[in-house]
Amino acid sequence: IYKRDIVFLFDGSNESRNGLPAVREFIRRMADELDIDEDKVRVAVVQYSDDTNVYFNLNSHRSKKAIIYAVRSLRHKSGRSRNTGAALKYVRDNVFTASSGSRHMEGVPQILFLLTGGKSSDDVSGAALDLKELGVLSFAIGMKNSDQKELQKMAFSPRFLFNLPVFGELLFSYSFLVELESPQRDLVFLLDGSDDTQNEFPAMKSFVQRVVDTLSVGENKDRVSLVQYSSDQQTHFSLNSYTEKRDVLAALQQINHKGGRPLNTGAALDYVRSNAFAGPSGSRNQEGVPQILILLSGGRSQDDVANAAAALKQERVVPFCVGTRNADILEKSNDDAFGPVDTLKNAGIGLFSIGVNNADRLEMEQLAQSPGALYFVKEMSEFPLVREKLLSSIALYKSTASSVGECKRVS
């Protein structure tokens, strides 16, 4: 079952009055496309202007029919101010909560659709950052009078930002936001198996098992591979080795710590690019299926990683980097680490960094796609604290054939 908690937050200020019919129909059509159920997709609707009003919470309605009926009865609230910052803070503190039906603590993706008709009357920076740090994936949908820089602050990443001429255009573009159904992704876990991680290896395995347990594993759904490395690399199973979740979990149970030194992360990245993310190994890269690498490393690499990382990014592989206390996230090398990162961001591909207590925060912020994609852990035991955010983030990576970022006209 693919679960999501989706909150629609729309502008009810005086200036947006004429746009209400289009907003109402947009939400109705979206709801009609979603698999709404108490144990699947939950929906909430909130309107704001001077203040914020909740029309219904995530646990108010359990059926699609009830939600569509409620949406049809939405009325414009009016108000002179457009306090978007206060509204964002309100939904964070009152709607994305367990008492309102949020399943955030269960690892269910938290998604916000913000529809605004113009520049906010108050500051949005702090509230937007708080939502990202909570792991909420925010889509910022603005009309012609909206402030582009402000929308950039509120969107989880550039691929979740949309600027439309008028509210009426929502009716022709809603389908590019409906790509929230059962996912197809190729996920490769690359685990540090060097001598330095022997004590932490059980926690690393447990982390992988818990992530896999939330996936929809299948030949035409999520595929999973696992590679362990130290001085060399070892593929435990490929993307096309198993088509059932229980088989992947059983294989994980049998994996033992590899051992070895030195730690050659650069060579391991080259290895997974050439072997794990390859057609014969089950990769569907050529079909437009997202390629996701989750790297768990416990120390600084003894070889250069910059060129290997750049090559992976050119293959449109999305890297999630999980570092522990000894890891050097920045991988000091003679190459510029930020050029490839900028290229990745400009292509709309997410870069997620999980750093350690000694990592340089400023440089980590430059590496990360957004503040919501930046994490620090001190010990392997802290993995559960970031697992839910990681799961929420990878949940939105869809096939490029019909990606979240495309705008398609609906006939």
N, C-alpha and C positions, 0 to 999 in steps of 0.2 A: 504494500500500500504506500503510495507516494503522498506524503502529508505536507501541507503548508498552512500557515496562518497569514492571511492577507488582510491588510487594513487599507481602505480607501479614505484619504483625507483630502477634501476639496474646499476650494475657496468660495465662501458665501458672502463676500463683501458686496457693497452696492454696485461696484463697477463690474461685477461678474454676473449680475442678475440675468442678462440675456443669454448667458451660456448654460444656465441650469438644465434646460431640456436636453442639450447634447451631453452634459456630464451624467445626467440620470440615465440616459440611454446607453452611454458608454459602460457604466457600471453594470447595468442590466445585461448587456451582451456579454461582458466578461464573466459575470456570474453564470450565465447560461452555458458557457463553454467549460466551466470548471466542474470537477467531480466533487461537489459539495456534500459533506456528510460529517457527522461528529468525529469520526475516526479518520477522515481524509482531509478535505480542504475546509477550513473555517474562514468566515468573512466577517469583517466589521466595517461600518461606515461612519465617518466623522466629518462634520462641517465646521468651518471656522470663519471668523472675521475679527471683531473686537475681542470676542471670547471664543470658546470651543464647546461644541455640543456633540455628544455621542448619540447617534440615531439607534444603533444597535451594536452590541459587543460581539466578540468572537464566539461566545457561548450563548448568544441570545436565540439564534435560529439553527435548527439541525437539518433543514432540508432546503434544496434549491428553490422549491416552490415558495416557501415562506420568505426567503431572502428576496426573490424577485418581486413578490407582492409588496414587501416593505420598501424596496427601492423605488417602485412606481409611485409611492405616496410621499416621497421626499419633497420638501418645500424649501424655498430660498429663505435663509435666516436674516440676511441683510446686516449692515454694519458699516460704519465709515472707514474703519481701519482694517488693514490686512495684516494681522499679527501672526505671521507664519512661524516665527521662532517660538512664540509661546505655544502655538498649536503642536509643533514638533515635540516640545517638552511635555505637553499634556499627554500625547499618545504614548510617549515613552514611559511616563510615570503611571498612567491609568489604563491604557489599552493593551500594551504589550506586557501584561502581567497575568499571573496565574489566576487571580480572582476574576479577571475579565475573559478567561478562556485561552490565554496564550499557553502554548506548549514549548516555550523556549528552553526550559530546563530539561526537556526530553530530547532536545536536539532537532526539533522541527523547525525548518526554515521560517524566518520571520520576514515578511515582505511588506513594504509600504509603497502605495501608489499615491504620490502627492500631485494634485492638479491645482495649479495656481494661475490666476489671471494677470499677475503683475508683480512688481517689486514689493517686498515685505515692508511693513511699517516699523518693524523692530528688527533687531539683529538675529540672524539665524545660525551664526557660526558655532556657538557653544552647544546648542540643542542638536544641530546636525552631527557634530563630532560625538556627542553622547550616544546617539542612535547607532553610529558606525561602531563605536566601541562595544555596544550591546550586541552587535552582530546582525542588526537589521539591514536588509538589502533594500535600499530606497531608490525608487524610480522617481525622478523629478520631471514632471511634464508641465511646461510653461507655455503661455500664449505670447503674442507678439510684444506685449508690454513688459514681459518678464526680463529680469536682469540675468544675463548669461553667467556672469561670475557667481551670482548668488545661487543659481541652479547647480553650478558645478560644485559648490560647497555642500549642497543638500543631496545630490546624487551619490550613490555608493561608489560609482566609478563613471568615467565618461561614457561607457556603453549603456548606462542606465539614465542618460539625460536626453530629453527630446523637447524641441521647440517647435510649436505649431502656430500658424498664422492666426487662427481663430478657434474657439471651442468646437465649432462645427466639424473641424477636421478630425476630431476624435472618432467620429462615426466611420471614417474611412481608414483609420489606422489602428483600431483596437486589436486586430488579429496579430500584430507583431508583438503584442504583449502577452499573448495567450500561450506562448511557448513555455509553459510551466508544467507540462504533463510528464509522463513516465520518461526518464532520461536514457540517453545512450552516451556512455563515456568509456574511454579506455584508461584505466588507472594502473600505474606502475608504482609500486612501493620499492624504494631503494634504501636499504638498511645498512648502517655502519656496523660491520662485524669485526672490527679490529680489536686488538687485545684490550684497549682502553674501555670498551663498552661491555665487557663480559658480565659485570654485575648488573648493568642496566638493561641487558638484552630481554629478560622476561617482561619488563615494563614496555619495551618497544613492541614485542609481539602482542601483548595485550592491547596496546593502542591500535595496531593494525586490525586485530580481530574485532574490536569494537566499531571501527569505521566500516569494515566489510559487512558487519551484521546489519548496518543501516542501509546498505546498498540494495538495488534491485538487480541481482546478478542473473545473467542469462545471455545466450548467444546473440540475441537481438536487443539486449539491454546493456547493463554494465558488465564490462570484462575486467578481470583483475590479474595482475602479474606481480611477482615478488622476486627481487634480486638482492643479494647480500654481497658486500664488498669489503675489502681491506687493501692489501697490496694488489690483489687481483679480484675478479668478479665471479659470482656463481648464481646462475638462474635456477631458482627452486621450482617455479612454474611460469609458463607464458600466458599471454592473453587468451590464447585458444586452447589452453590445457583443460579448463573446467567450464561447464555451463550451468552448474548448480552451486548455490551458495554453500550448501552443506559440504560439498567436496572441497571448496576453497578453504573453508574453516578447518576441515580435517587435515588438509595439507599444511596449513599454518601450524597446527599442533605438533607436527613432526619435525619442524625446522629447529636445528641446533645452532648455537653460536659458532661462527666460522673461525674466528681468531686470525691473527696475522698482523704484520706491520711492515712498512709504514701505511698510513691512510692516504690512498690515492683517489680522491673524490673526482678530480678532473678526468682521469682515465675511466672511472665508473660512469660518469655522465656521457662520455663518448660511447661507452659500451651500450648503455640503454638506448641511446639514439640510434645506433646502427643495428642493434639486435632486438631489444624489447619493443621499441616503437617501429617495427618493420612488418610489412605485409605477411611474410611467412610465419611470423610469431603471433598473428591474429590482430595486428593493428588495423583500424579502419580509418586511418588518417586521410586516405584518398577519397573516402566517402563523406568527409566533412564531420566525422565524429570527433568531439573534443579529446585531446591527448593530455592527460594530467599526470604529472610526476610528483610524488610525495616523498621527499628526501628527509630521512632521519639520521642526523649526524651528531656524533659526540665529541668531535675535536676538529682542529684545523687541518686542512688538507696539506700534504707534503708535495703535491704537484699543482700546476696551474689549472684553475677552473674557468678562467674568463673565456677562453676560446671555446671550450666545450659547452659552456652555458649559452654563449652566443649562437652556436650551431643548433642547440636544442630550440632556442627561441625562433630561429628561422624556420624550423619545422613546425612552428605553432604549438609547441608543447607548453602547457601551463605548469610552472613549477611552484610547489608549496614546500618551503624549507623549514624544517623543524630542527633547531639546534639546542644543545644542552650546555652545561656549564663550561666545558672546555672548547666549545666550537668558536671559530672565528668566522662570523657571518660574512664579513667583508672580504675574506680571502685575499689578503694583500698580495698583489702581483704587479707586474710592470704594465699590464693592460688597463685601460679605462673601464671600470666596472659599470659606469653609469650610461655610456653610450648604448649598449645593448638593452639596458633597462628602459631607456627612453623610447627606443625602437619598439619594444614590447608594449609599452603603454600606448603609444601612438597607434598601434595596430588593434587596440581594444582588447588586448590579452592581459589577464590579471596576473600580477606577481605578488605572492603572499610570503611574508617573512616572519618567522618566529625566532626571536633572538634570545640571547642569554644575558645573565646579569652584568657581564663585562662588555657587552656590545655597545657601540657608539650609537646613541639614539638618533642623532641628527642624520647620520649616514643611513641608518636603518629606515628612517622616514623617507629618504630619497629613494631607497630601494623598493619600498613597499608601494603597491598600487594606490593605497589610500590609508588613512589612519585606522580604518576598520580592518585592514589586512595586515596589521603589524602586531606581533605578539612577542612577549618575552617569557621564557621559562628558566628557572634555576636548576631544576632537577627533573629527571624522567617522571617522577611521581606526580608532576604537575600537568601531565598530558591531558587528564580528564577536564581540566579547566579550560583548555583551548579546543578540545575536540568538537564541542557543539558549534563553536564559531566556524571552524574549518568545514564542518558538514553543511552548515548554512551557506557558506561561500561556494563550495563546489556544486551545490544543488542547482545553481543557476547557469552552469555551463552547458549549453545545448549545441546541437549540430549546427554547423555553419550554413547548411542548406536552408535552415529556417530559424536563424538565431534571434535572440531577444532583441538585438539591435537593429534588425531590418524593419523597414516600413513598407508594408504591402497594402495596396488599395483593395478594399472589399467590395465585391460587386453586389 
